[in-house]
Amino acid sequence: MTPTTLERPAGQLIATIIPTKSDPQQRPRTDPAATKGFGSGGAAKGRKRKAGGKRSPALSKADWGPLGKHPDLDAIVARQRLHLPLCGRLSELEVNQAWKRCASEHHPDRGGEHDTMQLVNGARDLLLGRSLS
């Protein structure tokens, strides 16, 4: 007669035979329900994880904006005009510094073209989210 789980001593391990794919021969394996202590993992396996443990691989709305990781085509053209990196996040400070560098080079009072200065100003406004309306 084999003892039931209630009659077993607390520290006794019960061996069962479980065949595996990698080892066609059967080998003994311990029953995790019979072990006690931190390593048993019986009750913890069924629990759900707290939300926020893993981040979603999807991009947020901020990543798709002109200052985000993946700008749209107009924002890429604006970044080229201001000599900024074409991808990656930008801060408002980086955009303003790049605009000042380009404005000092292309300003009409310093020998630059009026149309080029308008394009530089438009690029800054697009990246900072400013609009005429």
C-alpha positions in Angstrom: 0.0 0.0 0.0 1.5 3.4 -1.0 1.1 6.3 1.4 -1.1 9.3 0.3 0.2 12.9 0.3 -1.2 13.4 3.8 0.7 10.5 5.3 4.1 11.4 3.7 6.7 13.1 5.8 7.3 16.8 4.9 10.9 16.4 3.6 10.4 13.3 1.6 10.7 13.6 -2.2 8.6 11.3 -4.5 10.2 10.1 -7.7 8.0 9.7 -10.8 9.0 8.5 -14.2 8.6 11.1 -17.0 9.8 10.5 -20.5 11.4 13.5 -22.3 11.9 14.2 -26.0 15.7 14.6 -25.8 16.1 11.4 -23.7 14.1 8.5 -24.9 14.9 6.5 -21.8 12.8 7.2 -18.8 14.5 8.9 -15.9 13.3 9.7 -12.4 12.1 13.2 -11.6 11.1 14.6 -8.3 7.5 15.7 -7.6 7.5 19.5 -7.0 4.3 19.3 -4.9 6.1 17.2 -2.3 8.9 19.7 -1.7 8.6 22.5 0.9 10.3 25.8 1.1 11.3 28.6 -1.3 12.2 26.4 -4.2 8.9 24.6 -4.6 7.3 27.1 -6.9 3.9 25.3 -6.7 1.7 28.3 -5.7 3.7 31.0 -7.3 3.4 29.5 -10.8 -0.3 30.1 -11.1 -0.1 33.8 -10.1 -0.4 36.6 -12.6 2.3 39.2 -12.9 1.6 42.8 -12.0 0.9 45.1 -14.9 3.9 47.1 -16.1 6.4 44.4 -15.8 7.2 44.4 -19.5 6.8 47.3 -21.8 4.9 47.1 -25.0 7.0 47.0 -28.1 4.5 49.3 -29.8 5.4 53.0 -30.3 3.6 55.6 -28.4 2.0 58.7 -30.0 4.9 60.8 -28.9 7.3 58.6 -30.9 5.4 59.4 -34.1 5.5 63.2 -33.6 8.0 65.6 -35.3 10.2 65.5 -32.2 9.8 61.7 -31.7 11.8 58.7 -32.7 9.9 58.1 -36.0 9.0 61.5 -37.6 6.8 61.8 -40.7 8.2 62.8 -44.1 7.6 66.6 -43.5 9.5 66.4 -40.2 12.4 64.6 -41.9 12.7 67.4 -44.5 12.6 69.9 -41.7 15.3 68.1 -39.8 17.5 68.1 -43.0 17.0 71.9 -43.4 18.2 72.5 -39.8 21.0 69.9 -40.1 19.5 67.7 -37.3 19.6 63.9 -37.1 16.9 62.3 -39.2 15.8 59.9 -36.6 15.8 59.8 -32.8 14.1 62.1 -30.3 14.8 65.8 -30.3 14.3 68.3 -27.5 13.0 71.8 -28.0 16.4 73.2 -27.0 18.1 71.2 -29.8 15.7 72.5 -32.4 16.1 76.1 -31.2 19.9 75.9 -31.2 19.9 74.4 -34.7 17.6 77.1 -35.9 19.8 79.8 -34.5 22.8 78.3 -36.3 21.0 78.2 -39.6 19.4 81.6 -39.1 22.8 83.2 -38.6 23.9 81.7 -41.8 20.9 82.3 -44.0 19.4 85.6 -42.6 18.9 88.2 -45.4 20.6 90.9 -43.2 23.8 88.8 -43.3 23.8 88.1 -47.0 21.4 85.1 -47.1 18.3 84.5 -49.3 14.9 85.5 -48.1 13.3 82.3 -49.4 15.9 80.1 -47.6 15.2 81.9 -44.4 11.5 81.3 -44.7 12.2 77.6 -45.2 14.4 77.5 -42.1 11.7 79.3 -40.1 9.1 76.9 -41.4 11.2 73.9 -40.5 11.6 75.2 -36.9 7.8 75.9 -36.6 7.0 72.4 -37.9 9.3 70.7 -35.5 8.1 72.7 -32.5 4.4 72.2 -33.4 3.7 75.8 -34.1 1.2 76.7 -36.9 -0.2 79.8 -38.5 -3.8 79.0 -37.7 
